[in-house]
Amino acid sequence: MTEQDRLIPIAPATRNRRALILPGGGMRVAYQAGVIKALYDAGLRFSYADGTSGGTFNLGALLGGLSPDQLCARWRTLTPTDFVSLRPLRAYAKFPAMGALGDFDTIESRIFPHLGIDVARIRQSQGTFSTFNVCDFTDKIVRPIPHTEITHEHLLAAISLPLATPPVRYNQRFWTDAVWIRDSNLLAAVQAGSNELWVAWCIGNTPNFSAGVLQQYVHMIEMAAVGALNAELATIAEINQRIAQGENPYGHDQPITVHIIRPDIPIPLDPDYLTGKIDGKTLIAYGYRDACRYLDNLKAEGVELSPEATKMRDPGEGVFFSEVMKGHLTFGETDPQKGSRHPAAIPVAMHGAIDIRDIREFVRDPQHRAELNGFLEIHRLGGWLPAMWGEVCLFSPSQHPSLSYMAYDMKVVIGGEQYFF
C-alpha cells in the first residue's frame, strides 16, 4: 500500500496550507460533524488539523479514518447518556472531598469505540498533521500533542473537566481539559505552516448574563474560551501586519486568513442533548446549514479578526419541535399522486427540525414562516442528505378563507444537482 492510499479522507492529495480547527462544545460537538461534511462536500481538504476539549472526539474519529459521512452517521446513532458514567457510591460518601461527579468508564467502553477513536490508528494516520491540546496542570500550560505522539491518557485528559471527571495522572503529572486556558489553538496551526484556518465554533457568545447555576458555569467556560480566541485573533492580526511590512513570521509571506463557522444563536446546552430535547441528527443539520450559509457568502479575506467574529444573538421566546414525514418520490414527475404510485417511485422520509425562534414575530408574519433544518432519508440515493436551506409555513392562510395550510421547502444536493422538496 502506498502512502497515497493511506491518506485519511480529509487529507488533500497534494499538500496545502489549510487547517481544520475543532474547538470544544461539550457533548454537542455533533454540530461539528455537519460543518465538516459541508466543507468536505465543497471540496475542502486539510493538511493541518487541531482539536481541543470536545473537538478532540471529532479529530480522533477523522484521524481514525472515518469519512465525514461516516462521522455524521456515528453521531446520529450515538447514545448521549453514554457520556455519563457515575462513580461507585463510596466515592460520593466522601462529599465534599469526593473528587469528581463521574469517571471515564462509558466514554472508554462505548463513546470511543462508537466514534472509531483508536490511538494506534490516530498515530499512523497520513496526510494531515494534527495536534491535540491538553492542559499540563503541573505547569498550568497547554501542550499541543502531535497526533504521532498521542496516547490514550492524553485523549482522556483532553475531555477531563474539573468537577465532571477526574484529572488524568500520566508521566508523574496531572492532565486536564485545556478549555480553561484555551478552547482552540489557531497559533499551533499557524506555526506549523497553515495560512488558511477553518474553525467550527460551538461555544455560545451572547451579551446577556444568566442567573442559573449551570448557565453561570457555562459562562465561565465561555469567558475562558472566547477570551482566548479573541487574543489569538488579535495576534494573527499583528502577524498579518508584520507580513505586510515585509517580515516573514513563522515563514509566512502571505496573510493568515481565518474562517469561523458558528451558529447565529447558541446551540442548546448538554442537558438538552442528554434529555432528548435536541438530538445528534438535529445538531448535525445545524452545522451543515451554518457551513453552507458561510460558504454561500464566502469572503476571501475571511472573518474580521476581532471580538465580533463569534458574536451571537440571544434566542427569543420561541418553540422548537421535530417531525418525520414519509412518502414516495419519482424524479421527473410533477403530480404528487402519480409520483407516489409510479413503478419507479422510491421511499423517502423528511426529518425536519422546526425552529420558531421568536413566537411574537412568527405570529405577526402573515405566512407564519419558521426555519426548517434537517435532512432527507433516501437510502437508494446514498442514505442521509442534509438540507442546505429550509423554510416552513405553518397555518398560513390559503385562498379559501376558512382553510389554512402547511408548506415545507427544503434544498438538498443529489448527485451534484440542487433540488427543492
C-alpha positions in Angstrom: 0.0 0.0 0.0 1.4 3.4 -1.0 1.4 6.5 1.2 -1.2 8.0 -1.1 -3.5 5.0 -0.3 -3.1 5.6 3.4 -4.3 9.2 3.4 -7.3 9.8 5.6 -10.4 11.1 3.9 -10.0 14.8 4.9 -6.4 14.9 3.7 -5.5 16.5 0.3 -3.9 14.6 -2.5 -1.4 17.4 -2.8 -0.2 19.2 0.4 -1.8 22.5 1.0 -1.7 25.2 3.8 -5.3 24.8 5.0 -6.1 23.8 8.6 -9.3 22.5 10.3 -9.7 23.8 13.8 -12.1 21.8 16.1 -12.7 23.6 19.4 -14.8 22.2 22.3 -18.5 22.5 22.8 -19.3 19.8 25.3 -21.2 16.7 24.1 -22.9 18.9 21.4 -19.9 18.7 19.0 -22.1 16.6 16.8 -22.6 20.1 15.3 -19.1 20.0 14.0 -19.8 16.8 12.1 -22.3 18.7 10.0 -19.8 21.5 9.4 -17.1 19.1 8.4 -19.4 17.3 5.9 -20.3 20.7 4.3 -16.7 21.7 3.9 -15.8 18.3 2.6 -18.7 18.4 0.1 -17.4 21.8 -1.0 -14.1 20.2 -1.9 -12.0 21.5 1.0 -9.2 19.2 2.3 -6.8 19.9 5.1 -3.1 19.3 5.6 -3.4 20.5 9.2 -5.9 20.0 12.0 -6.2 20.9 15.6 -8.6 19.8 18.4 -9.4 20.9 21.9 -11.8 19.6 24.5 -14.9 18.1 22.9 -13.4 18.8 19.4 -10.9 16.0 20.0 -13.7 13.5 19.7 -14.2 14.5 16.0 -10.5 14.9 15.4 -9.7 11.5 16.8 -12.5 10.0 14.7 -11.3 11.7 11.5 -7.7 10.6 12.1 -9.0 7.1 12.8 -10.1 7.1 9.1 -13.8 8.0 9.2 -15.1 10.0 6.3 -17.3 13.0 7.0 -20.4 10.9 6.0 -19.4 8.2 8.4 -18.7 10.7 11.2 -22.2 12.1 10.8 -23.7 8.5 10.8 -21.8 7.7 14.0 -23.1 10.8 15.7 -26.7 10.1 14.6 -26.6 6.7 16.2 -24.6 7.7 19.3 -26.4 7.3 22.7 -25.9 10.7 24.5 -26.3 9.1 28.0 -23.1 7.1 27.3 -21.2 10.2 28.0 -22.4 9.9 31.7 -20.6 7.4 33.9 -21.2 7.5 37.7 -18.6 6.5 40.1 -19.0 3.9 42.9 -21.3 5.1 45.7 -18.5 5.1 48.2 -16.8 7.9 46.3 -19.8 10.2 46.9 -19.8 9.4 50.6 -16.6 11.5 50.8 -18.5 14.7 49.8 -17.4 17.4 49.6 -13.9 15.8 49.0 -15.3 13.3 46.5 -13.1 14.5 43.6 -15.4 14.3 40.6 -19.0 13.6 39.8 -18.2 11.0 37.1 -15.5 8.9 35.5 -14.4 7.8 32.0 -15.8 4.2 32.0 -18.5 4.6 29.4 -16.5 7.0 27.3 -13.8 4.4 27.0 -16.0 1.4 26.6 -18.8 3.0 24.4 -18.1 6.5 23.1 -14.5 6.0 21.8 -15.4 2.7 20.0 -18.6 4.1 18.6 -16.7 7.0 17.1 -13.8 4.9 15.9 -11.3 6.6 18.1 -8.3 4.4 18.4 -4.8 5.6 19.4 -2.9 3.3 17.1 -4.9 4.4 14.1 -4.5 8.1 15.0 -0.8 7.8 15.3 -0.5 6.0 12.0 -2.8 8.4 10.1 -1.3 10.1 7.0 -1.8 13.3 5.1 -2.9 15.7 7.9 -0.6 16.8 10.6 -2.7 17.3 13.7 -2.4 18.4 17.3 -4.5 17.6 20.4 -4.5 20.3 23.1 -4.2 19.1 26.7 -3.6 21.2 29.8 -0.5 20.2 31.7 -1.9 21.0 35.1 1.5 20.7 36.8 2.8 23.7 34.8 -0.6 25.3 34.0 0.1 25.4 30.3 -1.5 24.0 27.2 0.6 21.4 25.4 -0.4 20.7 21.7 0.4 16.9 21.4 1.2 15.9 17.8 -1.0 13.1 16.6 2.1 10.9 16.1 2.7 11.1 19.9 -0.8 10.9 21.2 -1.7 8.4 24.0 -4.9 7.1 25.4 -4.2 9.1 28.6 -3.9 12.3 26.5 -7.3 11.6 24.8 -9.0 11.2 28.2 -7.3 14.3 29.7 -8.4 16.4 26.7 -12.0 16.0 27.8 -11.5 16.0 31.6 -13.4 19.0 33.0 -12.8 19.6 36.7 -15.8 18.5 38.8 -17.2 16.4 36.0 -14.4 13.9 35.7 -11.1 13.4 37.5 -7.7 14.6 36.2 -5.6 12.1 34.4 -2.3 11.1 36.0 0.3 10.4 33.4 4.1 10.6 33.4 4.0 11.9 37.0 1.9 14.8 36.0 -1.8 15.7 36.2 -3.5 16.5 32.8 -6.9 18.1 32.2 -9.1 19.6 29.6 -7.5 22.8 28.2 -10.7 24.8 27.8 -10.0 27.0 30.9 -6.8 28.3 29.2 -7.9 28.0 25.5 -10.6 26.2 23.6 -8.8 26.3 20.3 -5.2 26.7 19.2 -5.1 28.6 15.9 -1.5 29.6 16.5 -0.4 26.0 16.6 -1.6 25.6 13.1 -0.1 28.9 12.0 3.3 27.9 13.5 3.1 24.6 11.7 2.7 26.4 8.3 -1.0 26.9 7.8 -2.3 30.2 6.4 -5.9 29.3 5.9 -7.8 28.3 9.1 -11.3 26.9 9.1 -12.8 27.0 12.6 -16.0 25.1 13.6 -17.1 27.1 16.7 -19.7 25.7 19.1 -19.3 27.8 22.3 -22.0 30.4 22.9 -21.2 34.1 22.9 -24.1 36.4 23.7 -24.1 39.7 25.7 -26.5 38.6 28.4 -25.5 37.0 31.7 -27.9 34.3 33.0 -28.8 33.7 36.7 -28.9 29.9 36.6 -26.1 27.8 38.3 -25.5 25.7 35.1 -25.6 28.8 32.9 -23.0 30.6 35.1 -20.7 27.5 34.9 -21.1 27.7 31.2 -20.4 31.4 31.2 -17.1 30.7 32.9 -16.2 28.4 30.0 -17.4 31.0 27.5 -15.3 33.7 29.1 -12.2 31.5 29.0 -12.8 30.1 25.5 -13.9 33.2 23.7 -11.4 35.4 25.5 -8.5 33.1 24.4 -9.8 33.0 20.9 -10.1 36.8 20.8 -6.5 37.0 21.9 -5.4 34.6 19.2 -7.3 36.6 16.5 -5.5 39.8 17.7 -2.2 38.0 17.5 -2.9 36.8 14.0 -3.9 40.4 13.0 -0.4 41.5 14.3 1.2 38.7 12.3 -0.6 40.0 9.2 0.7 43.5 9.8 4.2 42.2 10.1 3.8 40.3 6.8 2.5 43.4 5.1 5.7 45.2 6.3 7.9 42.6 4.6 8.6 40.3 7.6 8.2 36.5 7.5 6.9 35.4 10.9 6.9 31.6 11.2 8.0 31.5 7.5 4.8 33.2 6.2 4.9 35.6 3.3 1.1 35.7 2.8 -1.5 36.9 5.3 -3.3 34.4 7.5 -7.0 34.0 6.7 -9.4 32.8 9.4 -12.9 31.4 8.6 -15.2 30.8 11.6 -18.4 28.9 11.1 -20.8 29.3 14.0 -24.5 29.3 14.8 -26.4 32.6 14.8 -27.8 31.8 18.2 -26.2 29.4 20.7 -26.9 25.8 20.3 -28.7 24.1 23.3 -26.6 23.0 26.3 -25.6 19.5 27.1 -28.6 18.7 29.4 -31.0 19.3 26.5 -28.9 16.8 24.5 -28.9 14.3 27.3 -32.6 14.5 27.9 -33.6 14.3 24.2 -34.8 17.9 23.8 -32.4 18.0 20.9 -30.6 15.1 19.2 -27.4 14.5 17.3 -29.3 14.5 14.0 -30.5 18.0 14.5 -27.1 19.2 15.7 -25.6 17.8 12.5 -28.2 19.6 10.5 -27.5 22.9 12.2 -23.8 22.5 11.5 -24.3 21.7 7.8 -26.8 24.6 7.5 -24.4 27.1 9.0 -21.4 25.9 7.0 -23.5 26.1 3.8 -24.6 29.7 4.6 -21.0 30.7 5.3 -19.8 29.1 2.0 -22.6 30.8 0.1 -21.4 34.2 1.4 -17.7 33.4 1.5 -15.3 36.3 1.7 -11.7 35.7 0.5 -10.3 37.7 3.4 -12.2 35.6 6.0 -13.8 37.0 9.2 -12.8 40.2 10.9 -10.0 39.4 13.3 -11.9 41.0 16.3 -14.3 40.0 19.1 -17.1 40.4 16.6 -16.1 37.1 14.9 -18.1 34.8 17.3 -20.9 37.2 18.4 -24.3 35.6 18.5 -27.9 36.7 19.1 -29.8 35.8 22.2 -32.6 33.4 21.4 -36.0 34.9 21.7 -39.0 33.2 23.3 -39.8 30.5 20.8 -40.8 27.0 20.0 -38.8 24.0 18.7 -40.2 20.7 17.5 -39.4 18.0 15.1 -41.3 15.9 12.5 -40.7 13.0 10.2 -42.8 12.8 7.0 -42.7 9.7 4.8 -43.8 9.0 1.3 -42.6 8.1 -2.2 -40.8 10.1 -4.8 -40.4 9.8 -8.6 -37.9 12.1 -10.3 -39.4 13.9 -13.3 -43.0 13.6 -12.2 -44.7 16.8 -11.0 -48.0 15.3 -9.9 -47.7 14.1 -6.3 -50.4 11.4 -6.7 -48.9 10.0 -9.9 -45.4 10.2 -8.5 -46.4 8.2 -5.4 -48.0 5.4 -7.5 -45.3 5.3 -10.2 -43.4 2.0 -10.5 -40.1 3.9 -10.3 -41.1 5.6 -7.0 -38.6 5.3 -4.2 -39.3 5.7 -0.5 -38.3 9.0 1.1 -38.5 10.4 4.6 -38.0 14.1 5.5 -36.6 14.6 9.0 -37.3 18.2 10.0 -36.5 20.3 13.0 -38.7 23.4 13.0 -37.4 26.4 14.8 -39.8 29.2 15.7 -37.1 31.4 17.2 -39.4 34.4 18.1 -43.0 33.5 18.7 -44.2 37.1 18.5 -42.5 37.7 15.1 -43.9 34.4 13.9 -47.5 35.5 14.8 -47.1 38.9 13.2 -45.9 37.3 9.9 -48.9 36.7 7.7 -47.3 33.5 6.3 -46.2 32.3 9.7 -42.7 31.3 8.4 -40.2 29.4 10.5 -36.8 27.8 9.9 -36.6 24.2 8.8 -33.5 22.2 9.3 -32.9 18.5 8.8 -32.3 16.0 6.1 -33.8 13.6 3.6 -33.5 9.9 4.2 -33.3 8.3 0.8 -31.3 5.1 1.1 -31.3 4.4 -2.7 -29.5 7.7 -3.2 -26.9 7.3 -0.6 -28.8 7.5 2.7 -28.8 10.8 4.5 -28.9 14.0 2.6 -28.6 17.1 4.8 -30.5 20.3 3.9 -28.6 23.3 2.8 -31.6 25.5 3.4 -35.2 25.1 4.7 -38.3 27.0 5.5 -41.8 26.0 6.7 -45.0 28.0 6.7 -47.4 26.9 9.5 -51.1 27.7 9.5 -50.7 30.1 6.5 -53.9 31.4 5.0 -55.0 29.8 1.8 -57.1 31.3 -1.0 -60.1 29.8 0.8 -60.8 32.0 3.9 -61.9 29.0 6.1 -58.7 27.0 5.4 -55.1 27.2 6.3 -52.1 25.1 5.1 -48.6 23.9 6.0 -45.9 24.3 3.4 -42.4 22.9 3.6 -39.3 23.8 1.5 -36.0 22.0 1.8 -33.0 22.3 -0.5 -30.6 19.4 -0.8 -27.9 18.2 -3.2 -28.3 14.9 -5.0 -25.6 13.8 -7.5 -24.2 17.3 -7.7 -27.6 18.9 -8.5 -29.7 21.0 -6.2 -33.3 20.0 -5.5 -36.2 21.5 -3.5 -38.6 19.3 -1.6 
